[in-house]
Amino acid sequence: MSGINENIFEQLRIKELTSNYLNKSVPIEGIRILTIAKEDISGDFHVVIRVEESIYLLIADGAGHGLSAVMPGLNFPNLFVDLAKKRHSILTIAAKLNEELCSYEHTGYFIALTLVEINEYEQFIEVLNCGNPAVLLINEQGDISHRFESSSMACGILKNADYELLTERVFYKDPGKLYLFTDGLKDSLIQSGWCENNAAYESLYIGQEDSNRFDVIQSEIEQVQSVGKVDDITLIEIKLSSDYKHIETKKKSKKNQSLAKIEQQEIEASLFDYRVLCLDPDEASLNTIHQALAKSIGHIDLCNTVEAAEKSYDYQPDLIIVDLSFLLKHQAELAFLLPNYEEVTPIIVTCEPSNVVLAEQLFSLCITRYLPKPLRDVELLAVVQQCAQNFSQQQKWKFKSSVFLNSSLAMTITDANNRIVRVNDAFCAITGYKREEILNCNPRLLSSGKHDAQFYQKMWDSLKLTGHWSGEIWNRRKSGELFLEWITINASKNEAGEVISFCSVFADVTERRTAEESVRKLSYYDELTDLPNRRLFKMNLETELKQADETQRKLAILFLDLDNFKEVNDTLGHDHGDLILKETALRLHRCLQPNDLIARMGGDEFSLCIKPFESTEKLAEVVQAIQKEMTEPFKIKGEMSFLSVSIGIAIYPYHALDVSSLLKNADQAMFYAKRAGRNCFRYFRSSMEITALERKSLIHDLRFALENKEFELLYQPIVEMNTGLIYKAEALIRWHHPIHGLVSPAKFIPIAEDTGLIIEIGNWVFEQAVQQSKLWRETIDENFQVSINKSPKQFSNDNLCHQYWLDYMDEHQCSAESIIVEITEGVLMASNKSVMEQLLSFRDEGVHVALDDFGTGYSSLAYLRKFDIDYIKIDRQFVQYIETSSDDRALCEAIIAMAHALGIKVIAEGVETVGQRDFLNQISCDYVQGFLFSKPVSVSLFEEKVALFKKPL
């Protein structure tokens, strides 16, 4: 008990911990939120906050359920709130979140994500949808005015370098509501059958009264939840109003200032950080310079010697003012002041205008400006300001040049005649050309030949019209290798509007495209067979339905399932089974026309779309071709396997009008083909859907039948012919359904086998029978035995049912001989290693084995000897007519004689008349069972029957 309490405490602690990370939303008027968790911790999370005039929303759906689904994204809410408060765009936020998730390096892990900014002042909605269902914008009339579809992959699949994020912005003027939701909402409604398909789901939003829509959807979910578990669900409703003009916005302080004034302010501001070195032996000149510049320049170094100038130069002046006579006199010592190719510090020289000889020396020096002495304050300040402005501009160009040269993106500049005049290092690295090889060449030198003239014409038309073009182009490297680039080209124009150059920036996206194709292939194609998967098949089928509507055509949807494929996997292994599936894909292709669709839906299921559907006769030819192909032996690694295929068919538009319903109906028809004996086909009928719904309801109720104690075990006596005594009984389960009453085992046992519930139910039957047999051994006969039917599904490789039974008998000190395990011939036919080991383990422990329904299947003496069978049960269909049919009499007599020769006892089932009993006694049948003696009864009635059978028959 303490362990349970500790577990509950731990769950609560984890839930509280995750809540502290994930709950970052704040209440906002007009926003309603519905959240339902499949488990204690939801795999969904959301954040809603307001930042100034905008509302930011995040809604996320982790891969899977519970803690594992949200663990890698626990920091998302904090990161989202921090970035939103700094007014980052949702594009930047998504990139940061993706970078955060990718840093965990969880292989195959992703989070479907939707980010929304609603700017209530400018009245726009911007959405970035990464793998979630479409965000719906509903107007006041109840119509969907816009869908924000998923345009990017979910977070965590690709790193940012290869991750494409696309936003969509819509302006709204009229009131309405915006709806965001995760996959769980739609899936829960559709998979539960509450909504038939996607169109029916969207109808929940359409036509409803604006004020009631959220309540209607919440009510639908609550009803679904009442009959079964729902998936993780998140639904957010945002009310949009058109009256937001009261919101105050920030004033743009420099909006009304002219560009010239702004630039002047920038120059004046920069002078406070400007440093000027002044070198002149004349103190009066230095004082004049200081007086003129002191109020504007932040740092002035006044020097009258070479030594002082050297010390001041260490502070890296932005401008040098030097006396020409002094400079020429000490030219060698002052060489450090003169410009070089790496750094160009502007120099202003001052000189007496009468000194013509010195003035001529100006031409031999790299001088920025010459000022005659005596210096004038206004002129000196104006020249210094001009130098500062020029220097600032040079620094900007230097920065741009540095960006151009050092960018990881390839850059080119071409002139108006489209000749390359400049390229950067990245261009050379990507294309393989050296600068000298490419300059003055036309960019068509890189042409791959994969694009026609029309492609380039459209590109040039866009450049002429808008001055801009972006897109993907295949080009060729110098080596001849093709590569894919994403390129942006901008045209530069002069004041007259004439194009003077083109600047292009491109990146090699070949590897990214390859990665995207790989991801796309994993998303849309089956890895084993290379066929389209279920997702792509449904998308293609959607397109086909639209075209069929336009052309008034009909389509046939075939749902195929391989017969006996599980036995191949169990006996020969999954590798062998995979090769058969690949061969199946090839065989199906051979039966189809080029326009037909084919997909592997999963496991051994395939779907086809035959288009157009012309007639049942034509379709029958295709089906027959498929059946013929599939019944041909599969020869894999020297092993021969014989399979067939069951096919269900649904016709559009007769049997359904949407993809989901068509596939569901074809699947139901295939199920009936299986039940009809396999290796056949069936068309969908409406009665199948009713039966399927009943089956679905029974499956749901069957899951809770044990918990609700709805099962009862009845016992049918098995009478010994020689003595007339009863010391054997067959345990038979009955289901008392709270609504439908008594449900026949013939109806619910196959369902239990298909769903795997037979294991749990079978164990319950065994436990009840063991306890009852143990009691009757004490009260009726010390050799009393109870027979228990064991389904073939209970012999599967992946459960240890037989070992549990043996351990249970040992634990409860019950003799193994008190139990008879009844199996069918189908179990022996499987004859794999697991079945053999389980049957032999029963024999070794002393559990008796009876072969039920003997003669109705593929009976074999070899199996009887191999598995040491204790009892054979003659099926009721042979007993029924032994009074009138000589064949049945002969058959029963032969079975008994054969069994006795092998030392096997015989039990005849279905004995209902005295004549049947007497004949079976005459031919030495060991035991009889049937309504002549008793139907299956409760424990108390069984004990009364035992008391009546005290003398020989």
N, C-alpha and C positions, 0 to 999 in steps of 0.2 A: 504493500500500500504506500509505503514511504517513497518507493521508486516512482510510482505514478504521480504523487504530489510533486516530487522533484522535477519530473518531466514537464508537468503543467507550469510550474514556476519558471523553468527554463524557457518554455515557449512564450510566456508572458514577458519575460525579460528581453528576449530577442525582438518580440513585437514592439515593445516600448523603445528599444534601441533604434530599430528601423524607422519608427514613427518620428523620432527626434531628427533624423536625417531627412525624411521625405516630406514632412508636413511644413511647408514654407509658404502656403497660400494665405492670403488675407481676405476677409469678407468684403465683397464689392457688390453694391446695389445693382440689381438687374442680372446677376449671374447665379444660376442654379447648377448644382453638381450632384450626380448620382454615382456612387461607387459601391460595388459588391465584389467581395473577394471569394475566389473559388476555395482557397485554403485560409489558414489563419492570417497569412500575410499575402497581400495581393501582388500579382506580377505586374500590375499597372501602378503608375503614380502620376501626379499632376502638380503644377504650380500656377497660381493666378495672382498677379500683383499689379498695382497701378504705379506708374512712374510719370509724374507731371500729367501731360494731356493724353498719355497712351496707357492702354492695358496690355500687358504682356502675359501670354499663356504658353504653358508647356504641358503636353500630354504624351505619356510614354508607355510603351508596352514591351516588357522584357521578354526574352526568349524562354518560354516555359512557364512555370507557375511557382509561387511561393518565394522563399528567401533567395534561392539560387537565381531567380529571374531578375531580382532587383539589386542584388549585391554589387555587381560591377558598376551600377549606375547610382549608387548611394550619394555620390558627391554632385550629381547632376543638379538637384534643386539649389544647393548653395551657390554653385558656379553660375547657374542661370540667373539667380537673383542679383549676384554681384555684377554680372555683365549688363543686365537690363538696367540696373540703377545708374550705370555709367553711360547709358543710352547707346550701347553698341547695337548694330543692326542684327536682325535675326539670322542673317547669313553668317556673320562673324560668330554669333553665339553657337550656331550649329557646328561650325568648324571647330570651335573650342571644345564642345561636348564630344565630338567625334574623336578629336585628339586625345581627350581624357580617357575615352573608352578603349581606343586602340593601344594606349600605353599599358593596359593590363595584359595585352596579348593573349586574350581568351580565344583560342581557335574555334571558329564556328559560332561565336557568341555575337549577338547583335541586339539592338534595341530599336524598335519602330518608334518614330518620333515625329511629332508635329509641333511647330513653333508658330505663334500668331502674334502680330502686333496690330492693335486696333487704335488708330490715331483719331481721337474723337473731335479734334479741332479741324484737321485737314480732311476728315471723314474718308479715310481709306482703311482697308483691311489688307494686310500683307501676310501671306501664309507660306511656310516652307514645310512641305509634307514629305517625310522620309519613311515610306513603307506603311503608313496607317491608312484606314479607309478615307474616302473623300470627305473633306469638310463641307458641310452644306449651308448655304446662305438661303434662308427662306424669307420671302417678302410677306407683307401683311395679308395678302390674298391666299396665302398657304401654298404658293408655288415655289419650286426650287429655282431661284434666279441665278445661282452660280454654284458649280462644284469645284472645289480646290482638290484636284486629284493628286495622288502621290507622283512626284516627278523626280525623286531621288531615292537611292537605295537607303536601307536602314543603317543607323550608326554602327560602327565597329567592323564593317565588312572590308572597307578599303581605307588606307591611310589618306591624310589630306592631300598629299601630292597627286593621288589618283582619284580623289573623291569629287564628283561633280554635284554641286548644290544649286538648285534652281528655286527662286521664289516667284510668287505670283501676287500682284497687287491689283485690287479692285476698289474703285471709288463708289461710295453709296450716298444717295441723297435721301432716300425714303426709309422710314423705320422698318425694322425686320428683326430676325433672330438668326444667330450663327450657332451651328451644332458641330461639336467635336466629339468623336467617340473612338474607342479602340475596337479591335476585331471581335473581342469577346461579346459585345452587345449584339451585333448582327449574327454571329455564329450561334449564340445561345438560342436566339429566336428561330433561326432557320433549322438548325440541327434538331431542335425539340419538335419541329413540325408546326410551331406556332405561326411562322411565316413560311410560305411555300418556297419563296426564292427571293433574290435581291430586290426585284421590282416590288414584291409584296412588302418587304421590309421598308423600302423608301416611301411606300404609300402611307406609313405611319406618320410621316412628316407632312404629307401633302393633304390639303383640304381640311385639316383639323383647325379648330378655332385656335387662334394665336395664343390665348391664355391657357388653354388646356393641353397643348401638345406634349409638354414635358410630363404632365400627370398621366396622360394616356400611355406613353411609353413606359413609365415607371410601373403602372398597373399591369401592363403586359408582362414585364420582367418578373414581377412578384408572382403572377400566376404560373409562369414557367418554373420559377424557383420552388413553388409549392409541390410540384410533381417530380422534381429531380434537381440535381446540382446544375448550376450554371457556371459558365466560364468567368474569368476575371472580367469585370465590367466597369467602364468609366464613360460617363456621358456628361458633357458640359453644354449648357445653354447660355448664350450671351444675348441680352436684349440690346438692340442698336437703336439709338434715337437720332433724329436729325437736328435737334436743338442743342448745339454745343458751342455757340458763338460767344458764350460768356467766359469761356476758358481763357485765362491770360497767357499770352505767349511771351517768350523772351524778346526783347528789343535787340535788333541787330545794330550795335553801336556805330558801325562804320558804313551802314547802308547808304546814307545820303551824302557821304563824302566822295569827292571826286578822286579818281585814281591818282592824279598828280599830287593831290594833297596828302594822300596816304603814303605815296612813295617818299614825299618830302619829310614826313614825320618819321618814316623808317630810317632815312638817311641821318636825320638829326639825332635820333635815338642811338644809331650805331656809332656816332662820333664820340659818345661818352665812353665807349670801350676802345676807341681808336688810339694808337700810339705813334707819336711823331718824334723822329730823331733829328735834331738841328745841329749842324756843324759849321761853325763860322768863328774865325779868330777875333772878329770884331764884336766886342761886348754890346755895343749900341745896336748892332743888327740883331743879336740874340734877344735883346730886350724888346725890340720892335716885334719880332716874331711871337714872343711870349705874350705880349700885350694884345696882339691881334687874335691869337688862338685860345688863350687861357679860358675864356668863357664857354667855348664850344668843344674843345678837345679834352678828353679825359686824362691823357698821359703825354707830357712833353718833356723830352730829355734835351737839355741845352749843353752842348759840348764845344770847347774851343781848342781841344788838342786831339791828336790821333788816339792817344791812350784812353781818353774819356769816351771817344766814339766807339772804340773796341768794346769797352765794358757795357755801354748802353746797347750795342748791337746784339748782345747776348739775350736781351729781352724781346727780340724779334719785332722790330718796328714795322708798322703798316705803311709808313711814308718816311722818306728821307729828304730833308732840305739841307743843301750843302753849298758853300761858297765855291764858285768855279775856280778861282785862283788857287785856293787852298787844295782843292781836289786835284788840280793838275800838278801842283807842286809836290804833293804826296801820293801820286797816282799808284805807285807800287804798294805802298803801305795801306792805302784805302781800297785795294782791289776787292776786298770782301764786301764793299758796299755796292759794287757794280752788279747789274742783273746777270743771271745765268739761265740755262734752259729749264732748270727744275723749279726755281722760285723767281718770280718777277715782282720785286718790290719797287713801286714807282719812286722816281727821283726828280726833285725840283732843284734846279741850280739857280743861284742868284749871282749877278755879275754887274759891274759898272758898264753901262752901254758904250762908253768911249773906248773901251778896251777891245778893239776890233780883232786883234791877234788872238786874244783868249776866246772871243765869240766864235772864231772859225773852228776852234777845238771842239765845239759842241757837236759838230757833225761826225766826229770820230767816237762819240760816246752814246750809249743807249739812254738818252735823257727823255723823261716824260714831258717836262715842261720847263721853260726858261722864264725867269722873272727879273726884270732890271731893278737895280738899286737906284735910289732908296725905295724900300718896300712900302707898299700902301696897305693898310689894314684890310679894307674891304676887298681889294683885289686878291690879297693873299688868302683870306678866308674862303673866297669863292673858288679859287683854284684848288685849295685843299678839299673842299666839299666835292668838287668835280672828280678829283682823284679818288676820293672815298667812294663816290658813286660808281666810277669805272671799276674800281677794285672789287666792289660788291658784286657787280655784274659779272666780272671775270670769274669770281668765286662760284657764282651760280652756274656759269657755263662749264667751269671746271668740274663742278659736281655732276652736272648732266653728262659731261663727257666720261666721267668716271663710271657713272651708272651704265652708260652705253657700252663702255669697254669691258666692264667687269660683270655685267648681268649674266645670269645663268640662262636667260632666254636669248635666242638668236635674234639679232637685229640687223636690218639693212636699210640704207638710204639710197634711193634712186632719184635721178634728175627727172625733169619733165619728159624727156625722151625715153624714160624707163631704162636708163643705163645705171648700173650699180656704181655708186661713188664712195660708199663706205660700208664696211661690215665689222662686226665685233668678233672676239675670240670664240664665243659660243657658236656663232654661225660656222666658223671654220671647223670647230670640233664636230658639229652635227653633220655637215655636208662633206667634210673631208677635203675641201678646196683651201688652198692658201690664198691670202689676200691678193697677191700679184696675179693669181690665176683668174680671179673672179671680177676684179675691178674693171669697169667700162664694159662689162658683159651684160646681156639681157638676162633677167631672172629665168627666162624660159630654158636656160641651160640646164636647170634642175628638173625639167618636165619629165614626168613618169610615163606619159602616154595613156594614162588610165582615164583622163577626162577629155570630153569632146569639146569642140569649138563653142557649142552652146553654153557649156559650163563657164568658160572664161568670159563669154559675152555678157552673161548675167553679172559676173563679178565686176567687169568694167562699167556696166550700166549703173550698178550701185555706187561705185566710186565717183562717177560723174554726177549722179543725182544727189548723193548724201555726203560724199567725201569720205565714206567709211565702208569697210566690208570685213566680215569675220566668217570663218568657216574652216572645214577640214579639207586638206589637199594632200593627195599622194604625190610625193616628189622622189627624186632619185639622187643618191649620194654619188660622189666621184667614183666609188668602187662599183657602181651599178646596182647596189642594193636599194630596194624601195623602202621608204619610210613614210609614216603618216604624221602630218603636222597640223596643229591648230594654229591658224595665223590670223592676225589682225592687221589690216592695212589702213592707214590714214593718209589722206591727201593734204598737203600744205599749200595754201594759196596766198598770193600777194594782195595788196590793197585793191587792185583792179579785179580781183576774183579769179586770176589765172593760176592754174596749178604750176608750182615751181619745183615740187619734189613729192616723193612718196616715202613714208616711213612704215616699215613692216616689222612686226614682232611675232616670232613663232616659237613653238615648243614641239619637240619630238614626242608624240603621244602614242607611238607604236606599241610600247610595252604596256601602257595604260589600256589601250584598246584591246590588246591581247588578254590582259587581266579582266577587263570588262566582259570580253567574250567568254572567258572561262567561267566567270561568275554567272553570266547569262546562260551558259550551257548547263551549269549546275542547277540553275533556277528553273530552266524550261525543258531540259532533256534528261532522259533516263541514262544514267552513267553506264549501265550494263549493256543495253541494247542499242543505244544512240537514238532511240525513238523519242518523239515528243512525250513529255510526262503529262500527268493529269491537268496541271495548271495551264500549260500551253495548249493542250487539246481543247480545254474549255474556252480559252480565248479565241482559238481558231474557229470553234463551233459557233461562238457568238457572231463572228463575222459572216459565217456561212448562213446563219439564220436570217440576218439582215438582207443578204443577197437573195436568199430564197423568197423572202417577202416581196422584194422588188420584181423578181422574175416569175413569181407564182410557181415556183418549183417545190418538189417534195424531197425530203432527205430521209435516209434510213440510218438509224444509230444501232450498231451491234455491240453488245457487251459479251465478251468471251472469257471463259474460265477453263483452264486445263483440268481434265478429269484425272484423278489419282496422282496428281503431281506431288502431294505431300508424301506419299509412299516412296516416290523416287528420292526425295530429299532425305527421308528417314533411312532408307536402305543403302543408297549409293553416295550420300553426302551432298552438301550444299554446292560444292564446286561443280559436281556433275549436273545438279539442277540448274545452275547458272548457264552452263553450256546449252542445255535444252532450251532455256528461255531465249538465248541468242539465236538458236536455230529456228525457234518458233517465229521470231520477228522476221527472219528471212523468208520463211514459208508463207507467212501472211502477206508480205509484200508481193509475192508472186501471184497472189489471187486478186490483187487490186489494180484499178486503173490509176494513171498518174495523178488525176485530180482528187482521188479519194484520200481521206485522212486516216491516220493510224496512230495509236499511242499505247504505251504501257501504263496502266493505271496504278500498278503496284502489285507485288507478289506475282501470282501467275494469272493476273487479269489484264486483258487488253480491250481497247475500244476502237471501233472503226466507224467512219462516216462514209456511207456510199452515196454519191451524188452524181446526177440526180437519181431519185427513186422513181423508176419508170413503171414497174409492175412487180407483182409478187413473183411472177414467173422468172423475170430477170434476176431478182434478188435471190430466189431459190437456187439459181445457177451459181451465184457467188458463194452462198452458204455451202452448197454441195462441194464446190471446189475447195473451200476451207476444210471441210470435214475430211475430204479425201487426202489432202495434204497432211492433216494432223494425225490420221490413222496410220500413215506410213511409219514404219519403225524408226526410232531415233537410235543411231549407232554412235555412241559417245565413248571414246577410250576403250573400244573393244566390247562394251556392254550394250546389249539391245534393250531398249525401253519401248513399251507400247502404251501410247496415250491416246486420248480423244479429247474432244472439246464440246462444252455445253454453251449454247448461244442464246441470248435474249435479244429481242428486236423491238425497237420503238420507232414509229414513223412520225416525222414532222410534216404537217401540223396536226395529224389526227390524234396522237396520243399525248402530246404536250406542246406548249408554246414557248418554253424557255429551256436553257441548257440544263440546269440542275434537275428539272423535272424529267426531261428526256433521259438523262443518264440514270436517274433513280428508277424510272419505269423499265428501261432496258435491263437494269440490274435485277429488278424483281422478276422479269420474264426469264432471265438466265437462271434464277433460283428455281423456278418451276421446271425448267429444262433439266436441271440436276435431279429434282424429285421425280421426274418422269423416267429416269433410268440412265441419264447422261448420254453423251454422244448424239444429241438431238438439239433442235431449236424450238423456241416458242415465241409467238408474238405477244406483246403486252395486251392485257385485258383489264378493264376497270375493276373487275372482281379481285384481281391480284393486289391492287392497291389497298382494297379494304382488308384483305387477308394480311397484307404486310403491316398495316396499322394495328390490327389485332395482335399480330406477332410481336410488334414493337412494345405494345402495352403489356403483353404477357412477360416479355423479357424484363421490363422494368419491375413488374410485381414479383417475378420469380427471384429477383435479387434480394428481396426483403422477406421472402416466405419463411426461411429458416428462422430469421430473427424474430418474426411475428408468430412463430410456432403454428404455422398453418399446415404442416405435414403430419400425416398419421401413417403408421406402419400396420398393415393387415397381414394376416397369416392364412395361407391355404393349406389344408392338411394333405400329406402324401401318405397313402395307405399301403401297407405291406400286404401283398396278395396272399401269401401263405398263412399269415396269422390274423389278418384283418385289423391289426393294431396300427396306431399312429404314433410314430416317434421320429417323424420328419415333417418339416413344413417349409413352404417357400414364402419368404418375406416380400411383400409387394407394397410399394409406396403409393399413397393417395394424397392429393392436394385439395384442401378445402379452401377455395378462394373466397375472400370476404364479400365479393360482389357477384362473381359468376358461379359460385357454388362449387360442386365437385368437378375438377378439371381432369380429363382422362390422361393417364400416363403416356398414351400414344401421342398426345398433343404436346405435353410439356417436356418429356424426356429428350426428344430430338432437339428442342430449343436449349435445354440444359447442356447437351453435348456440344452444340454449335458455339455456345457462349463460354464454355469451360466451367460453368457452374456445376456440372455433373461431378466434379472432383469433391467439392464441399458437400453436396447433397449425398453423394455416394458414401462418403465417410460417416455422415450422420446415420444413414441406413445401417451401415456396418456396426457402428457403436450400439445402436438400439438392438439389433439382432443378436449381437454377442451377449449383451446383458440378459436378453430374454432366453437365449439358448442355455446360458449358464443356469438360470433359474429353473427352466424346465428339466434340465438334467438332474436337478435335485428333487423336483416334485413329480415328474412324469416318468422319465426313464433315464438311466445313467448314460445311455448311448444316444440321447436325443440330438438331432442335427437340424440346423436352419440353413436353407439355401438362400444365397444372396446373388442377385444379378450384377455382374461387373461389366460396365460399358467398355467397348474398344478404346474409347477416349481415355479411360483410366489406366490404360497400358502404355500411354505415350511416353516418349523418352524423357520429357522434361518434368515429370513428377515422380515422387517416391511413394505412391499410394500403397503399393504392396508391402513395403517396409513398415509404413505406419500401421497397417493392419496387424502385421505380425507382432510389432512392438506393443500395440494396444492389448492384444490377447495375452501376451506375456505379463504386462503390467497388471492386468485385472485377473490374472491366474485362471484363465479360461483355456480349456483344452483346445488345441488346434483342430482336433477331429470333430469338434462340435459345429464346425462351419463347413458348408459346401459352397464353393465359388462357381457360379454358373456363367459360362462364356459362350459366345456364338462362334460358328465356324469361320466368320470373318476375321476373328482374332488369330486363329491358327493359320489362316491364309496369309496374314501379314508376315508371320514366321521370321521376324527380324530378331536380332540378337537380344534386344531388350525384352521382347515378349517371351522368348525362350527362357531367359534368366529369371523372369518373374514367376512363370509357371513352375519352373523347376524348384524355385525357392519355396513355393507353396507345398509342393510334393515333399521336399526335404523336411519341412516343419510338421507334416502330417495333415495339412489342409486338403480335403477332398475337392476334386474338380469335376464338374458336370458339363457336358457339351449340349447346349440347348438348341432346340429347333433342328435336330439332326435330320438330314435328308433334304433340307430346303436349299442348301448351298452347294459348295464344291466339296462334298465329303470325300475323305481319303483315309484308307486304312493306315497309310504311313504316318499321318498326323496322330492317329489314335495311339499307335505304338510309341511314337517319338515323345509324346508329352504325358504318357502314363495316365490317361483319362480314367476316372473311377466310375462315372455314370454317363449314360447316353439318354437324352430325353427325346422321345419320338414326338414330332410336331403334331398338333391337333388336326391338321389338314389330312393326315394319313389315318387318324383314328376315327374321324367323322363318318366315313363311309365304309368301314370294315364289315358292317352287317350286310351291305348290298353290293360292294365292289370286291370282286375276286382279286383284282390287281393290288388294292390297298391291303387286303388280308395277306397276300403273298409277300408284299413288301415289308409289312410289320413282322411277319414270321421270319423273314430273312435277316432283318436288322437284329432281332433278338438272338437268333442262332449265331450270327457273326459276333455279336457283343459277348455272348457267353463263352464263345470259343477263345476270345481274347481276355477273358476274366473280367469283363466289364458288366456292371449291373444296368438294368434298363428301367426307365420311368416313362410311362405313357401319359401324355397331357391331354386334356379336353375330353375326358371320359364323362358322358352325360346320360348313357342308357345302361340298363342291366345287360343287354345283349353285347354291348361293347366290352363291358367288364368281364363277362363270362368267356368271350372269345380270347381276350388278353390273358386270362387265367389259364385257359386251355393251352396256349402256346408258350406258357411259362414266363410271362412278363413279371418282373420282380415287384414293381411299384406302380400304382395308378394315382391319378390326380385329376380332379374335375368337379363340375357342378353336381354330379351324381352323389358325391360325398359331401361337398361343401364348397360354397363360394369363399373368397377371401373374407375373413372375419376378424373382429377385434380379439384381444388377448382373452378376455373373459369368455366370449362365445367359443373361441377355439378350445379352451379347456373343457367346456361343456361337450363339444364334439368328441374330444378324446375319451371322455367318460362313457360315451355311447358305444364306441368301437372296442368292445372287450372280448368278442368271440369271433372265430374265423368267418370269412365271407361265405 
